[in-house]
């Protein structure tokens, strides 16, 4: 499903170049549960951003479902991102002026899904995530855990093939974090691939496959032979 071949990412910093990723090769199959770990600055989030089509590699090829998505235009990448990839971030990235329901609905609006189809789907998701009573509340009226529930509902509203989670429990308390992880793992149990970036070794060990990054390279990968 996801295949990265000789991926490099270089950022210019003044007159120097920072190599965030160095010759990264990674293959993720449908339904996998993968943790990506490593020290700060090791390239974890850069890797996730490239997989999520939020950034482009400086060199190398990224194939998603067999298609070379590195060659797509920005507009084409945005369409693939909407249809195939869901995101859950540490800082939620909800639209402040929109209600919980409107935030969940937003990917459907951008994809041109008719209102008659959007409303029941959003309502069902909010019910499933225990947020129906808070549907009309804006993000600043919700707790951290509630905001992350909304973010997860938004991530899966298009039924993506893969969920990318970047430190999804970093801004919530430990008990709520466990609930969030159970929600993400339930989605994985339904067949969505789950790629998780975390600094927490206990959470990272919950994944069935573990990728460790150091200095922009994959140091170890328990699924490297896949």
C-alpha positions in Angstrom: 0.0 0.0 0.0 2.7 2.5 1.1 6.2 2.1 -0.5 9.0 4.6 0.1 12.1 4.1 -2.1 15.3 6.0 -1.3 13.6 9.0 0.2 15.7 12.0 1.1 14.4 15.3 2.6 16.8 18.2 2.7 16.0 21.6 4.2 18.1 24.7 3.6 19.0 26.5 6.8 21.0 29.7 6.0 23.9 28.6 3.9 23.8 25.0 5.1 21.6 22.0 4.4 19.9 19.9 7.0 19.3 16.3 6.0 16.0 15.4 7.8 15.7 12.1 5.9 18.5 10.0 4.4 17.8 7.2 2.0 14.7 5.9 3.7 13.1 2.8 2.4 9.8 1.7 4.0 6.9 -0.6 2.9 3.6 -0.6 4.8 1.0 -3.2 3.9 -2.8 -2.7 4.4 -4.0 -2.9 8.0 -0.6 -2.8 9.6 -0.1 -1.1 13.0 3.3 0.5 13.1 5.0 2.7 15.7 7.7 5.1 14.5 10.0 6.1 17.4 13.3 7.8 17.9 14.9 10.9 19.6 13.8 14.5 18.8 15.1 15.5 15.4 15.4 12.0 14.1 13.0 12.6 11.2 9.9 10.9 12.5 7.5 13.8 11.9 9.1 14.6 8.5 8.6 11.0 7.5 4.9 11.1 8.5 4.4 14.4 6.7 5.8 12.9 3.5 3.6 9.8 3.8 0.6 12.1 4.4 1.4 14.2 1.4 1.9 17.3 3.5 5.5 17.5 2.3 7.5 16.4 -0.7 10.8 14.5 -0.7 13.9 16.1 -2.1 14.7 12.8 -3.8 13.2 9.3 -4.1 9.9 7.9 -4.9 6.7 7.5 -2.9 4.1 5.0 -4.2 0.7 4.8 -2.6 -1.5 1.9 -3.8 0.9 1.4 -6.7 0.8 5.0 -7.9 3.8 7.3 -7.9 2.3 10.2 -5.9 5.5 12.2 -5.8 4.8 13.1 -9.4 1.3 14.4 -8.8 0.5 18.1 -8.8 -0.5 19.8 -5.5 -4.2 19.6 -6.4 -3.9 15.9 -7.2 -2.0 15.2 -4.0 -4.7 17.1 -2.1 -7.4 14.8 -3.6 -5.5 11.7 -2.7 -4.9 13.0 0.8 -8.6 13.6 1.3 -9.6 10.2 0.0 -7.0 7.9 1.4 -5.3 9.4 4.4 -6.6 10.5 7.9 -4.6 12.6 10.3 -4.6 12.9 14.1 -2.2 15.5 15.5 -0.9 16.4 18.9 -2.4 19.8 18.7 -5.7 18.6 17.2 -5.7 21.2 14.3 -9.5 21.8 14.6 -10.9 24.9 12.9 -11.7 27.2 15.9 -14.8 28.9 14.5 -16.4 25.6 13.5 -18.5 23.4 15.8 -17.5 19.8 16.6 -20.0 18.6 13.9 -18.7 21.0 11.4 -15.1 20.0 11.9 -16.0 16.4 11.4 -18.0 17.3 8.3 -15.3 19.5 6.7 -13.5 16.7 4.7 -16.9 15.7 3.2 -17.6 19.3 2.2 -14.2 19.6 0.6 -14.8 16.3 -1.3 -18.1 17.6 -2.6 -20.3 15.0 -0.7 -24.0 16.1 -0.8 -25.5 17.4 2.4 -28.1 14.7 2.5 -25.2 12.1 2.8 -23.0 14.2 5.1 -25.5 14.8 8.0 -26.3 11.2 8.9 -22.6 10.1 8.6 -21.4 12.9 10.8 -24.2 12.2 13.3 -23.3 8.5 13.4 -19.6 9.2 14.0 -20.3 11.7 16.8 -22.5 9.1 18.4 -19.9 6.4 18.1 -17.3 8.7 19.6 -19.6 9.8 22.5 -19.7 13.4 21.2 -23.3 13.8 20.0 -24.2 16.0 23.0 -21.3 18.2 22.2 -21.9 18.5 18.5 -22.6 22.2 18.5 -19.7 23.2 20.7 -16.6 24.9 19.3 -13.1 23.5 20.1 -12.5 26.1 22.8 -15.6 24.8 24.6 -14.3 21.2 24.6 -11.8 19.4 26.8 -8.5 18.1 25.3 -9.9 14.6 25.2 -13.1 15.7 23.5 -11.1 17.7 20.9 -9.0 14.6 20.1 -12.2 12.5 19.8 -13.5 15.1 17.3 -10.1 15.0 15.5 -10.2 11.2 15.2 -13.8 11.3 13.9 -12.8 13.8 11.3 -9.8 11.6 10.4 -12.0 8.6 9.6 -15.0 10.3 8.1 -13.8 9.6 4.5 -13.0 6.0 5.5 -9.3 6.3 4.7 -6.9 3.4 4.1 -4.4 4.8 6.6 -4.5 6.8 9.8 -1.4 8.9 10.6 -1.1 9.8 14.3 1.6 12.2 15.4 2.0 12.2 19.2 -1.9 11.9 19.5 -1.8 11.8 23.3 0.8 14.6 23.8 -1.7 17.2 24.9 -4.1 15.2 27.0 -3.9 13.5 30.4 -2.8 9.9 30.7 -6.3 8.4 31.3 -7.8 10.2 28.4 -4.7 9.2 26.3 -5.5 5.6 26.9 -9.0 6.1 25.7 -7.7 7.8 22.6 -5.4 4.9 21.9 -8.2 2.4 22.2 -10.2 4.4 19.7 -7.3 4.4 17.2 -6.7 0.7 17.8 -10.3 0.0 17.1 -10.0 1.7 13.7 -6.9 -0.4 13.0 -9.0 -3.5 14.0 -11.4 -2.5 11.2 -8.7 -2.7 8.6 -7.2 0.8 8.5 -3.4 0.9 8.6 -2.3 2.9 11.7 1.1 4.7 11.7 1.9 6.2 15.1 4.7 8.6 16.0 5.3 8.7 19.7 8.0 9.4 22.3 6.3 7.1 24.8 7.9 3.6 24.7 4.9 2.0 26.5 2.6 3.3 23.8 5.0 2.4 21.0 5.2 -1.2 22.2 1.5 -1.6 21.6 2.1 -1.6 17.9 2.7 -4.9 16.1 5.7 -3.4 14.1 8.3 -1.0 15.4 10.4 1.4 13.3 13.2 3.3 15.0 14.8 6.3 13.4 18.1 8.0 14.2 19.6 11.0 12.3 17.1 10.8 9.5 17.6 7.1 8.9 15.8 3.9 9.8 18.0 2.2 12.4 15.8 -0.8 13.0 12.5 -2.2 11.7 10.9 -5.3 13.0 8.9 -5.7 9.8 11.8 -4.9 7.4 11.4 -8.2 5.6 7.7 -7.5 4.9 
